[in-house]
Every structure is written in C-alpha cells, then in structure tokens.
Amino acid sequence: MVTWQEMLFRLFLAAVFGALIGLERERKDWTAGMRTHMMVCLGSALIMLVSSFGFSDILGTKNVALDPSRVAAQVISGIGFIGAGTILFLQQGRIKGLTTAAGLWTVAAIGLATGGGMYFAAAATTIFAIAILWALQPLENRIKKRFSKRTLRIETTVNANPNVVLNKMSSFGFINFSNFSIDKTDEGFIIQLRFENLNMDRLEQITKEFENDSSIKKIVWSK
C-alpha cells in the first residue's frame, strides 16, 4: 500500500498534467477546457489508485481472485461518453470537436499512468500531446488550406435558368467540382457546387461575376 503522501502527490501531478493540456483547449474557448481536462485526469488517477491498492485488504482471501487492470480498463471505455459529448455534427458533413475528444481520451490515459506511478510515461505523453495540439496546428492549417474543399451555394429567382449558371462556371475554365446539386423551391433554385483546391483569387472572381447577375439573390461560400 502506498503512503498517503505518495497518493497525494500522484493525484496532484495528474491534475497538473490535465491542466497543461486543458489550457491549450481553453485558449480556443472549447467546451472542454482546463477544468474539464483536470477533472478527467484526476479522476482517472484516483480510479487507477483504487484499482491498484483499493482491494489490498482482501487480497489473499480464500476463493477471491482480483485483476487490478479490469477497473482501469473501464476508464478507457467510459471516457468515450464524455468525448462523444464534445463532438458536434455540422451541416454538409462537417464534424467539430474530434480533437478535443481525442485529447480527453489521452488525458484519461495520462491520469491512469500517473495513478500507477509511471511518472516518466505520463510526463512524456503530456509533452507530446501539447506539441501535437499546439505546435503542429500551423502545419495542419497550411495543409488544410491547400487541400481544402469549398462549397458554393447560389440562390436564384424563379425565372432563372440553372443551366446558364453552370455554363457561366464553365466559362471561367475551372469547372473542377467534385459534385453539384440543383434544388427547385417556391422561391427559385438552389445550386450547390463542391470545389477542390480552389484558390482565393478564383473565389473572388466567381463572386464578383455573379454579384452583377440580377437573377441571383444570394451567394454563400462555406468550407
């Protein structure tokens, strides 16, 4: 059985590790911020302590067999419920919050490692997690910007001809969209085109061209 000083140190260290990762999420004003990450890491550390030492009083009892890893294993499964709550499904297939959910899952593992006394593994994972979440973000943003897809939504009047709009897109010489759809409503047509690798110059050129068309009521770009 560990001493109460060692137990207190492990719980405190788990809270610190969780706070370090949570601060990175907090600066972006995510739902799961510093306190959430601290609670997950602290709770995981406590569960690991209970799993490792909480049943020491009945060890050796006849007909009693214990597997300390079983309690800790449930943390990895149970943290999925919290992680799922941070994931938001937006329109057009966009998903937001996956990184935060993965961060909470990693924080739970850090808490288990800290509670188990694996200080070096917990500290190293904390450093790697912060580097992934913060230091690698500029690189990820550049990659996303280069290969990002954009959706053009055009709302026209009832008398507009969708074929004219598509032909105008062809006149630009880059009718390079992965898919498109045309929907008829009582107020007119809704045309949506999904582009790949569209640069900002082309985007502005399209927007200016269609702004002068009286048959087009609204133009919206989205990622």
N, C-alpha and C positions, 0 to 999 in steps of 0.2 A: 504494500500500500504506500502511495506517495505521501509526502508530508503536506500539510496544508499550505505551507509556503510555496512548495513546488506547484501545487494545484492552482494557487492564486496567480503565480507567475504565468502559467500556461494560459489561463483564461484572459489575463491582461494582454499577453502577447497576441493572442488570437484577435482580440478587439482592435489592437493596433494594426495588425495586418489587414483586417477588414476595412478599417478606416482609410488606410492608404489607397486601396483600390476604390473605395467608395467616393473619395474626394475627386477622383478623375471623372466619375459619373456625375457627381454633384455640380461640377463647374459647367456642365451642359444642361443642368436643370432637368435631369431624367427623374422619373418617378421613384426608382430605386437609387437612392443617393447614399450618403455616408452612413447615416444611422441604420439604414436597411442592411447594408453590407456588414456593418459591425455586428448587428444582431444575428445575422446568419452565421458569421464566422464564430462568434462567441457561443451561440447555441450548439453549433457543430462540435466545438471543442469540449463543451460540457457533456454532450452525448458520447463523445469518444472516451472521456474520463469515466463515465458511468459504465460504458461497455467494457473498459479495461479493468476497472477497480471496483465498480459498484456491487459486484456479486462475489467479492472475495470472502465474505463471511460464510457462504455456503459451499465454497469450493472444497472438495474432498468429502462432501457428504455422500453417503451411500445412495446409489441409483440416481445421482444428479450429474449430468454432463452439460457443460456450457461451451459455447463457441462465441468468444468476445467479438468476433468480426461481424456477426449477424446484426447486431444493433447498429453498428456504424454503417453497414451496407444499406440500411433503410434510409439513411440521410440522403444518399445519392439519388435514390428513387423519389423520396418525398420532396426534395428541393425542386423537382420538376413542376410541382403545383405552383410554387411561388414564381418560378421562371416563366411559366405559361401566362401568369397574370401581367407580366411586363411586355408581352408581345402584342402588338396591335396590327390588325389586318386592315390595310387601307385600300382605296379604290385602285382598279387596274392592276391587281395582283401584287401591290407593294406591301412589304412587311417591315415593320419597325419594332425594334426592341430585342432583336435576336442577340446582339452583342451584350446587352445588359443581362439577359437571361443566362448566357454562357458565362458571364462574369460572376453571377450569383452561384452558379454550379461550381465554378473554380474556387470561389471563396469558401464554399462548404467543404471542399476537399482540403483547403488550407487549414480550416478550423479543425478538421479531423486529424491532420498531420501534427498540428500544434498540440492538440489534446493528447496525442500519442507520444509526444516528446521528440518528434522528428523536426527539430528546430531549423536545421540547415535546409531541409527539403521545403519547409513552409516558407522560409525567408526567400529562398531562390525562386520559388513559384510566384511569390508576391512581386519580386523584381521583374520577372519575365512578364507577368500579367500587366503590370503598369507600362512596361515597354511596348507591349502589344496594343494596349488601349490608347496610349498617348503618343509615343514616339513614332509608331508606324502609321498613324492616321493620315499625315500629309501624303505619304506614298500611296495609301489606299485611295485617297481623294483624287490624286492625279490619274490613277488607273481608271477609276470610275468615270472621271471627266472625259477621258479619251475614248472609252468604250461604252459610254452610257447611251441608253436609248431614250428617245423623246417622243411624246405623243402630241400630235396637232389635232385639236378639236375645233371644227368650223361649224358654226350655226348659221344657216341661211334662211332667207324668206321662203314663203310658199311657192312663189313663182320662179325661184332659182333652179338652174339645171345642174345637178351634181356632176354630170359629165364635163361641163365647162370648167368646173373647179379642178377636176382631175387632169384635164388637158392643159390647164394653166400650170399645174405642177410639173407636167412633162416638159413644158417649155423652158423650165429652169435647168433642165439637163441633169437632174439628180433624182429621178423618181425611183429612189432606192429605199422603199419602205418594206418592212417585213410583213405587215398585214394592214388592212384597212376595212372599215365598215361604214355603211350608209344606212341611216335610220330615218324613216318618214314620221313626222309628228303633225299635229294640227297646226303648229306654228311655222313649220318649214322642215328643212332637212338638217340632220346632224351627221357630219362626216368626220371620222376619226382615222388618222393615219399614224402608224408607228414607224419611226425612223431609226436607223442605226448609224452611229458615227457622224452625226450632223454637227458641223461646227457653228459657232456663233454668228459668223458672217452670213452664212446661208440662212440661218434662222431669221436674222433681221431683214434680209432681202425678201423672204417669203412674207413676213408680217407687213412690211411696207406695201408690198404689191397688193395684198388682199384688203388692206385698210381703205384703199381707194375704190373698192368694189361695193356699189350700193346694195347689191343683193346679199351681202354678207353682214350679218348682225353682230357676230361675236367670234373672236379668235382667242383660243386659250392654249398655251403650251404647258406641258407637265412632264415630269420625269417618270 
